[in-house]
Amino acid sequence: RTAWEWACNTTTSTVPDQVAMALDYLRRSQQSFFDFHDIRGWFEEGERLFRQAVEAVGKLAESLDKSGAILLARLQARQAWLLFHLGKHATSEELLLTSLATLRSLDADDEAVFNLSYLGAVKRHRGDFNAALDYEQRALTLAEAENDRYGASVALNMLGQVAWLQGDLDATVDYCQRALTLKREIGDSRGMIYSLTYLG
């Protein structure tokens, strides 16, 4: 947490090398930092820290290169999912869409799987199952095209959830079995729990 806050504060430095170092730290640590707060259920703290990073990097928006703009979009997407856990579903959806638009404008399709999957989750939660299926199918197609087995497994689990809510048990089993196979291949024990729970 201390290093994260250092990086956020250092983005205001007048020394270019220090700013570059701060952005590199955020780029390298943001996924593990997100996973830590998501797994622990520390949504309030995680959202606050990601909001801090979004605000810090956002102030540099006009001077960011492509990798910096992608970093900002990734930070926004992960803040959005933490907001979802805090019950702020409309804000979460808006931020995921903003991030997705940035990624598309940068031709960073490989980064968009997260956004599409979690937009599907937001739509599922809000009862819009057709939109949820559309987002998850798009996430799955993109993940498979990018050979992103983790992203594909997440989308398959999400598709299984929606199919179950629609009463389509055959589709639920198919999606979750495919997700479970991928989870085993990549060693994602936590993700396997979700697949097995849905199959149960």
SVG drawing of the C-alpha trace seen along z (x, -y; Angstrom):
<svg xmlns="http://www.w3.org/2000/svg" viewBox="-36 -20 51 51">
<polyline fill="none" stroke="black" stroke-width="0.4" points="0.0,0.0 2.8,-2.4 4.5,-1.8 1.2,-2.2 0.6,-5.5 4.2,-6.6 3.6,-5.9 0.4,-7.8 1.9,-10.8 5.1,-10.7 3.1,-11.2 3.1,-14.9 6.9,-15.1 8.6,-17.6 11.3,-15.0 10.3,-12.9 12.3,-9.8 10.5,-9.7 7.1,-10.0 8.1,-7.2 9.2,-5.0 5.9,-5.6 3.9,-4.7 6.0,-1.6 5.3,-0.5 1.6,-0.9 1.7,1.0 3.6,3.9 1.6,4.1 -2.0,3.2 -3.2,6.7 -1.8,8.4 -3.0,5.4 -6.4,5.8 -6.5,9.6 -5.3,9.1 -8.2,6.8 -10.8,8.7 -9.9,12.1 -9.7,10.6 -13.0,8.8 -11.4,5.5 -13.5,3.7 -13.7,0.3 -10.0,0.0 -9.3,1.4 -11.7,-1.0 -10.2,-4.0 -6.6,-3.0 -7.6,-2.4 -9.5,-5.7 -6.4,-7.4 -4.4,-5.9 -7.0,-6.7 -7.1,-10.3 -3.3,-10.5 -2.7,-9.0 -5.7,-10.8 -4.1,-14.1 -1.4,-13.1 -3.8,-12.0 -2.8,-14.6 0.9,-13.6 0.5,-9.8 1.8,-7.5 -0.1,-4.4 1.1,-2.3 0.2,-5.0 -3.3,-5.3 -3.7,-1.5 -2.6,-1.6 -5.2,-4.3 -7.9,-2.2 -6.9,0.9 -7.0,-1.0 -10.4,-2.3 -11.7,1.2 -10.5,2.6 -11.8,-0.3 -15.2,0.3 -15.3,3.9 -14.6,2.9 -17.4,0.3 -19.7,3.1 -19.0,5.0 -19.9,1.8 -23.3,1.8 -22.6,-1.1 -23.6,0.7 -24.5,-2.2 -21.1,-3.9 -19.3,-0.6 -20.9,-0.1 -20.2,-3.7 -16.5,-3.3 -16.2,0.0 -17.6,-1.4 -15.3,-4.5 -12.3,-2.2 -13.5,0.1 -13.8,-2.9 -10.3,-3.9 -8.9,-0.4 -10.8,-0.2 -9.5,-3.5 -5.9,-2.2 -6.5,1.1 -5.8,2.8 -8.3,5.7 -6.3,8.1 -6.9,5.8 -10.7,5.6 -11.6,9.2 -11.8,8.0 -14.2,5.1 -16.5,7.3 -16.7,10.1 -17.5,7.7 -19.9,5.7 -21.7,9.0 -21.6,9.5 -23.1,6.1 -25.9,6.8 -26.5,10.2 -26.9,8.7 -29.3,6.1 -31.4,8.8 -30.6,8.0 -29.7,11.5 -29.6,10.9 -27.1,8.1 -25.1,10.2 -24.9,13.1 -23.8,10.8 -21.0,9.3 -19.8,12.7 -19.9,14.2 -17.8,11.3 -15.4,11.7 -15.1,15.5 -14.5,14.9 -11.9,12.3 -10.1,14.3 -10.0,17.4 -8.6,15.3 -5.9,13.9 -5.2,17.3 -6.2,15.9 -7.2,19.0 -7.8,17.3 -10.1,14.7 -11.9,17.5 -12.4,19.4 -13.9,16.3 -16.3,15.7 -17.4,19.4 -18.1,19.3 -20.1,16.1 -22.0,17.7 -22.8,20.6 -24.2,18.3 -26.5,16.6 -27.6,19.9 -28.5,21.2 -30.5,18.0 -32.4,18.6 -33.1,22.2 -30.9,23.7 -29.2,26.5 -27.6,28.2 -25.9,25.0 -24.9,24.3 -23.1,27.7 -21.5,27.2 -20.1,23.8 -18.9,24.6 -17.3,27.9 -15.4,26.0 -14.4,23.4 -13.3,26.1 -11.1,27.7 -9.3,24.4 -9.0,23.6 -7.3,26.9 -5.0,26.4 -3.8,23.0 -3.8,24.0 -6.5,21.5 -7.6,23.2 -9.8,20.3 -11.5,20.2 -12.1,24.0 -14.2,23.4 -16.6,21.2 -16.9,23.8 -17.5,26.7 -20.0,24.6 -22.0,23.8 -21.9,27.5 -23.1,28.6"/>
</svg>
